[in-house]
């Protein structure tokens, strides 16, 4: 299992992206504390993740799936850091 960061810029903010968010929530373990960033823990490869999300994107949307590293830093709530610590690969 690996942690992947998924970030996006959605080209049509007034469009209903509920399908995209529902698809992200189908992953067994997910984190979503930042507006356009999710972290998921999965055994799937980045191309498999993207293939699941692609049908919910428009041509002017951008989306990045990248494996998350072991080191992190930032300003988040304690609840967010607890999830990251619990799910990070050691």
C-alpha positions as a printed Julia matrix, in Angstrom:
90×3 Matrix{Float64}:
   0.0    0.0     0.0
   1.15   3.51   -0.75
   0.01   7.04   -0.03
  -0.83   9.17   -3.05
  -1.47  12.89   -3.1
  -4.17  13.94   -5.54
  -4.34  17.63   -6.38
  -6.54  19.36   -8.91
  -7.55  22.63  -10.49
 -11.1   22.38  -11.72
 -11.8   24.56  -14.74
 -15.53  24.98  -14.13
 -16.04  25.77  -10.44
 -19.83  26.01  -10.89
 -20.0   22.51  -12.4
 -21.16  19.67  -10.17
 -18.04  17.65   -9.38
 -19.91  15.35   -7.01
 -19.01  12.32   -9.11
 -15.3   13.07   -8.75
 -15.58  13.49   -4.99
 -17.73  10.35   -4.66
 -15.12   8.39   -6.63
 -12.35   9.63   -4.33
 -14.38   8.57   -1.3
 -14.58   5.02   -2.68
 -10.94   4.46   -1.78
 -10.71   2.57    1.52
  -8.65   5.2     3.28
  -8.73   8.88    2.28
  -7.89  12.29    3.7
  -9.36  15.61    2.57
  -8.49  18.6     4.74
  -7.36  20.99    1.98
  -9.78  22.29   -0.63
  -8.16  20.82   -3.76
  -5.97  18.09   -2.25
  -6.73  14.54   -1.19
  -4.43  11.83    0.13
  -5.43   8.22   -0.36
  -3.87   4.99    0.84
  -4.21   2.26   -1.75
  -2.47  -0.63   -3.47
  -3.46   0.8    -6.87
  -0.92   2.41   -9.19
  -1.18   6.1   -10.21
  -2.51   5.22  -13.68
  -5.26   3.09  -12.12
  -6.23   5.92   -9.78
  -6.31   8.42  -12.64
  -8.38   6.06  -14.81
 -11.05   5.95  -12.08
 -11.13   9.74  -11.78
 -10.81  10.72  -15.45
 -14.49  10.16  -16.4
 -15.43  12.86  -13.87
 -13.14  15.52  -15.35
 -13.65  18.06  -18.12
 -10.99  18.79  -20.74
 -10.02  22.03  -18.99
  -9.52  20.37  -15.58
  -6.05  19.49  -14.28
  -5.34  16.62  -11.92
  -2.1   15.25  -10.46
  -1.62  11.85   -8.81
   1.77  11.5    -7.15
   3.15   9.12   -4.55
   3.56  10.9    -1.22
   6.97  10.84    0.41
   7.81   9.96    3.98
   8.73  13.48    5.08
   6.14  16.21    5.51
   5.73  19.64    7.02
   3.06  22.29    6.99
   0.27  23.97    8.92
  -2.65  21.64    9.47
  -5.0   20.72   12.29
  -3.88  18.09   14.77
  -6.59  15.79   13.37
  -4.99  16.05    9.91
  -1.49  15.32   11.25
  -2.83  12.36   13.23
  -4.3   10.83   10.04
  -1.07  11.39    8.11
   1.04   9.89   10.91
  -1.27   6.89   11.29
  -1.33   6.14    7.54
   2.23   7.01    6.56
   4.55   4.24    5.61
   7.23   3.8     8.19
